[in-house]
Amino acid sequence: MANLNKVALIGRLTRDPELKAFDNGGKVAQLGFAVNNRRKDPQSGKWVDVPVWLDVKAFNRENGRKLADLAGEHLRKGQQVYIEGHLVREEWTGKADGKKQAKLVVYLDEMQFLEKKVKEGTLVEDIPF
């Protein structure tokens, strides 16, 4: 049986990236991301956007792109971005109650800036990826 775990989304950042460094030299950028689902309101008959809030993680790869560094340096809250990634189920034990918890997170594989944004005189679209 075939298996495919791929996500492609266009949305906006809900907060500035939060960068964390690991003891081994690795790095991750945690992103808040939102996309909209359109549906028709049964009462008014008008189309409304229903937001879907997602957690996205971008890692620096040992032999490859430094997605965490790129996200931390160039992405800001409200910016529209195209992302590709895959779903990962993260699990942990709650500190307060000791119960197991889990959530789905998108691990970033590729990204593309969709808006021109100037940072220190450089257009984001001119930055090599």
C-alpha positions as CSV (number, residue, x, y, z in Angstrom):
1,M,0.0,0.0,0.0
2,A,1.3,3.4,-0.9
3,N,2.0,6.1,1.7
4,L,2.2,9.9,1.3
5,N,2.8,12.5,4.1
6,K,3.0,15.9,2.4
7,V,1.4,19.2,3.3
8,A,1.3,22.3,1.0
9,L,-0.2,25.5,2.4
10,I,-0.5,29.2,1.8
11,G,-1.2,31.3,4.9
12,R,0.1,33.9,7.2
13,L,2.4,33.8,10.3
14,T,0.5,34.5,13.5
15,R,3.6,35.5,15.4
16,D,7.3,36.2,14.9
17,P,9.4,33.0,14.7
18,E,10.8,31.7,18.0
19,L,14.3,30.4,17.6
20,K,15.8,27.7,19.9
21,A,19.3,26.3,19.8
22,F,20.2,22.8,20.8
23,D,23.4,21.7,22.7
24,N,24.6,19.8,19.6
25,G,24.6,23.0,17.5
26,G,21.2,22.4,15.8
27,K,18.5,25.0,15.7
28,V,14.7,25.1,15.3
29,A,12.3,28.0,14.5
30,Q,8.8,27.6,15.8
31,L,6.2,29.3,13.7
32,G,2.5,30.0,14.3
33,F,0.7,29.7,11.0
34,A,-2.9,30.2,9.9
35,V,-4.9,29.3,6.8
36,N,-8.6,29.8,6.1
37,N,-11.3,27.4,5.1
38,R,-14.3,29.1,3.4
39,R,-17.8,27.9,4.2
40,K,-21.2,29.3,3.7
41,D,-22.9,30.5,6.9
42,P,-26.3,28.7,7.0
43,Q,-28.0,31.6,8.7
44,S,-26.8,34.5,6.6
45,G,-26.0,32.7,3.4
46,K,-22.7,34.6,3.1
47,W,-19.3,33.0,2.7
48,V,-17.1,33.3,5.7
49,D,-13.5,32.4,6.4
50,V,-12.9,30.0,9.2
51,P,-9.2,30.1,10.4
52,V,-7.2,26.9,11.0
53,W,-4.3,27.5,13.4
54,L,-1.2,25.4,12.9
55,D,2.2,24.9,14.5
56,V,5.1,24.7,12.1
57,K,8.8,23.8,12.9
58,A,11.7,24.7,10.6
59,F,15.0,23.0,11.3
60,N,18.6,23.7,10.2
61,R,19.7,20.7,8.3
62,E,23.3,19.4,8.8
63,N,23.9,19.0,5.1
64,G,21.4,21.3,3.5
65,R,19.4,24.4,3.9
66,K,19.3,26.3,7.2
67,L,15.5,26.8,7.3
68,A,15.4,27.8,10.9
69,D,18.0,30.6,10.3
70,L,16.1,31.7,7.2
71,A,12.7,31.8,9.0
72,G,14.2,33.6,12.0
73,E,15.9,36.2,9.9
74,H,13.3,37.0,7.2
75,L,9.8,36.0,8.5
76,R,7.6,38.2,10.6
77,K,4.1,38.1,12.0
78,G,1.4,38.7,9.3
79,Q,3.7,37.8,6.4
80,Q,2.1,35.5,3.7
81,V,4.2,32.4,3.0
82,Y,3.9,29.2,0.9
83,I,5.1,26.2,2.8
84,E,5.6,22.5,2.1
85,G,6.2,20.0,4.8
86,H,5.1,16.8,6.4
87,L,3.0,16.0,9.5
88,V,4.6,14.7,12.7
89,R,2.7,13.7,15.8
90,E,4.6,15.1,18.8
91,E,3.9,13.4,22.2
92,W,4.8,14.5,25.7
93,T,3.7,14.0,29.3
94,G,2.1,17.0,30.9
95,K,4.1,18.5,33.8
96,A,1.0,19.5,35.8
97,D,-1.1,16.4,35.6
98,G,1.3,13.7,34.2
99,K,-1.1,12.9,31.4
100,K,0.1,12.0,27.9
101,Q,-0.6,14.7,25.4
102,A,-0.1,14.9,21.6
103,K,-0.5,17.3,18.7
104,L,0.1,17.3,15.0
105,V,2.9,19.7,13.8
106,V,4.0,20.5,10.3
107,Y,7.8,20.0,9.8
108,L,8.9,22.5,7.2
109,D,10.6,21.1,4.1
110,E,10.3,24.1,1.7
111,M,9.1,27.6,1.9
112,Q,8.6,30.5,-0.5
113,F,8.0,34.2,0.4
114,L,4.9,35.5,-1.3
115,E,5.2,39.2,-0.4
116,K,8.1,41.6,-1.1
117,K,9.5,42.7,2.2
118,V,12.5,45.0,2.6
119,K,15.0,44.1,5.3
120,E,18.2,46.1,5.5
121,G,17.9,47.1,1.8
122,T,17.4,43.6,0.5
123,L,14.2,42.4,-1.1
124,V,13.3,39.0,0.4
125,E,12.7,37.6,-3.1
126,D,16.4,38.3,-3.9
127,I,17.6,36.0,-1.1
128,P,18.9,32.7,-2.4
129,F,17.2,29.5,-1.0
